[in-house]
Amino acid sequence: MSDYIENEVKILNIDAQEVAKLIERLGATKVFDGKRVFTTFDTTDRFYTKNNTIIRLTEEGKLKLSVSYMNENGDKETIKLFTSRKKETVDFLSRLNVVPIARVESHRVSYELDDIDFDIDKFPKIPPFLEVDIGADSKYSLDELVRKLRLDGNELVSIGTEDIYSKYGKDYFELFAV
């Protein structure tokens, strides 16, 4: 198995303020609260299909450049590179014939508790969701966290944001086309 396969679970349609309070009661520390800007680049004319490379530039403090693609098993793999120079990064990608196809702003509040990362994401035109990434040595199971956060009735998914938009009948790439 690749070291780059994401193991995050997203819990859809949450009450962001209530979930934040419950995460803090667990003893988690807030590590980020702010705007994020995603610019998605593509190397082909196809949008986010199997074996299609998507490159995402995420602006959150330091710039984070994520290279994501689907492997032969259909798993999303992500390798994160960090850069502090947006213009140079965009110029580099354009020289590789990688072009921007979508841009969206969102708000994220991030917490850490031991080896668990919690991210409350608010994107335009869809309800907020919680992203949970539980480390292998966590003292909590996903089921236990879901119960403690009172999210037993919420849908859990292991899909990307673009696919969450699809669940709500919306086309991410059409809504946020550059």
N, C-alpha and C positions, 0 to 999 in steps of 0.2 A: 504494500500500500504506500502511496506517495505521502511525503511529509506535508504536502501542500493542499490536500483535500480539506475543505472546510467542514467542521463538525458543529456548526451553529444550528440552533433550532429557533425558529421565529414563532412567537405567539401572537396571533392576530387580534385586531379589534379590541384594544385594551383601553382602560381609563388611565391615561399617562400619569396624572397627578396622584391617583390612589396607588398605582404600582410603584411609583417613586418613593412614596412614604413607606410602603411595606419593604422595599429593598433596603432602605435606610434602617428600618427596625431590625433587619437581619444583621446589621453591623457593617454593611458595605460602605465604602468610601467613594464619594463623587470625585471623578477624575477629569471630567469634561462636561461642559454645558455650553453649546453654541451652534452656530451655523456651519453647515457643510455644503460644499458645492461639488457636484459630480459632473465631470465632462467625460462622456463615453466616446471612444474612438473605435473605428472598425477598419479592417484591412480588406474588406470585400464589400459587395453591394448587398449581401444578405444580412439580415438582422438576427442576431442571437440564436443561431441554430446549432445543432450538434456539430462539433469539430470546427466551429467558427470562433476565431480569436476575437475577444473583446478586450480592449485596454481601457482602463478607467483611471482618470486623474482625479483624486479626491483632495479638495482643499479643506484642511482642518488643522489649523496651526501650521506646522510644517506640511509641505505637500507630500502626499503619499501616492505613489504610482503603483497601481495594482494591475497585473497582467493575469487575466482570467480566461480559461478555455475549458471546453468539455473534453474529457479523455475518452478512450475507447469504451469505457464502462458507463459513460453518461454522467460521471461525477464531475462536479465543478472543481477545478483546481485553481488556486490563487497563489501567486508569488508576489509579495509586496516589496517594492523598492522605495526608498525615501529620497526625495529631492527637495531643495529649498528654492529652486529657480524655475518658476512656471514658464516664462518665455522660452528659456533654453530647452526645457522639456518638450514644449509644444513644437518648437522648431525642429528638434531632433525627430519627433514622431512624423512630422510632415515630410522630412527628407526620406523617411522609410515608406512614404505613400500611405500613411495611416491618417485618416481624416476624422474630424469630430462629427458625430451623428446625433448626439443628444446632450442636453445640459439641464440640470435641475438643482434647485436649492432645497435643503431639508434642515431640520433641527434635530440634534442628538444630545441626549444626556447619558453619560457613561458612568458606570460604577464598577468597582472591583471588590470582591470578597474572596480572600485566599486565592485559589486558582480558578475563580469563576468571574467571567465578564458579563455584565448586563448592559445592554444598550437600548434605550427607549428612543425610537425613531418616529419622527413626524414628517411625512412627505405630503406634498399637495395632492388633493383629490382622493385620498384614501384614508381610512382610520389609522391611528397610531398602532405600532406593534412593538413588541419586546423581542430583542435578539439575545439569546443566552448561549454562552460558550463555556461549557463545563470541562475543566481539566481532568485528566485521568486520575489524579489523586484527591479529588474533591470528597469532602465528608458528606455532601448532599447528592442525592440522585435527582434526575430531572423531575420525576413524579413528585418527590418531596418538595422541590422548589415551586412547582406549579401549585401545589396545595397551599404552601406558606404564602404565596403571592395571590391566593384566591382566584386563580385563573383556570380552575378545573373545567369549566364549561367552554373555554376558548379553544379555537382551532390551533393545533401545532403543525408547522410545516418546516420542511428543510429545502426551501427554494429561494431563489434570488428575488430582489426587489422587482425586477421586470415581470417575473412570474406572479408576484403578489398583485401587481396591477392587473394582470390577466384574470386573476380570480375575481376581481371586482368589475370585469367586463371592460377594462380600459387597456389601451395600447400605449405602454410607456414610451416607446420610440416615436410614436405619432404625437403624443402629448408634449414631449420635450425635445422635438426635433430642432436641430440647429439650423 
